[in-house]
Amino acid sequence: MTTTPPTPPPAVPTDFVVRLRGSALHFRCAPDTSLLDASAALGALGLRVGCRGGGCGVCRVQIDSGRVRTGRMSRAHVDETGHAAGLVLACRAYPLSDLTLSPAGKTTTQPGACP
């Protein structure tokens, strides 16, 4: 009886390409690195930086294509409806695939939210 070794699972990418809609800018992002931290490679051309903790809304982006997992985000800046439509805070979003995103700017959906 001969045995053949099992087929290895498909390789999981070590990082993903993140493109900024409407520009030629892109950066690479590992699954365990936030989109905001990875965008630092673009310097001043990258995403806007605020508190880095999900509370201020400065780094809000629209995921146009691809998938992310998210950490805890302030509902004052990304409510459930917005989140379901692809809005996330880049400081709390981690890629699960290649992405295309658009900076969405800061808005406040609740009174008394962080300035």
N, C-alpha and C positions, 0 to 999 in steps of 0.2 A: 504494500500500500504506500503510495506516495502522497505527501501533503504539500500543498502550495501555501506559501505565506499569505496571510490576509492582505487584502488591498488596503493601503493606508488611506485615511480619510483625506478629502480634498484640503489643500493648504488654505489656512485662514490668513487673509492679508494682515500684515503687521501694522499697516496704517492705510488710511483712505485719503483720497483726493477730495478737497473741499473747494468748490468754485464759487466766486462771488458773482451773482447775476449782473449782467450789464457791463462787465469789465473782463479783461484778460487775467485778472488776479486769481491766484489759487494758492493753496498751501496743503501740506500733508498733515494728517492728524491721526495719532494712534487711538485705539478704542478706549484707553484709560486716561486720555488727556482731553480736557475740555476744549471746545471749539475756540473759546476766547484765548486760552493759553497758547494753543497751536497757531492762532492767527498772529501772534507776536512776531513770527518770522517775517511778516510783511511790514513791520515797523509802524510808522504813522499811517500807512495805507490800510492797515488791518481794521478789525472791529473796534468800536468805541469801548473804552474800559471805564468801569465804575467801581463798585464795592467788591467785586469778584466773589460775592457770597449769595447771589440770588435775591437780593433785597431791593436793589435800586432801579432796575429796569433799563439802565443805560445800554446794555449789550443785547437788547432784544432783537431777534432775527426771525425771519420767515423761512422755514424749510420748504423750498420749492420742489425738490426731489431728493429722494433718499430717506434713510431711517436713522433716528437717534434714540438714545435712552437718556432720560433726564433725572437729575437729582431734584431736591426740594427747591421750588421757586415761589416767590411772592405772588399770591393771587391778585395783589393790587396791580401788577404789571402784566401778568399772563393769566387771565381767567380760564375756566374750564373750556368755554367755547373757543377762545383763541388758541388754547393748547391743542384742542381737537382739530383745528384748522391749520396747525403747523407752526404756530408761534412758540418760541422758546427763548430762554435767556442763555446766551452763548456760554456764560460762565458755569452753567449747570447742565450743558448738553454735551453728550459724548457720541461719536459716530458709530453706527453699526453697518454703514455702507458708504460708498462715495456719495457726496452731497452737492447740491446747488442751493445756495441761500441768498437772501436779500436782507440787508440791514433794515430793520423795521422802525427803529427809533423808539424813544421812550414815550410812553403814554401812561397815564394813571387811570385805572378803572374804579378806584375806590377813594373816597375822601380820606385825608389824613395819611396817605401813603408817603413813603420816603420822597424827598424832593429830587 
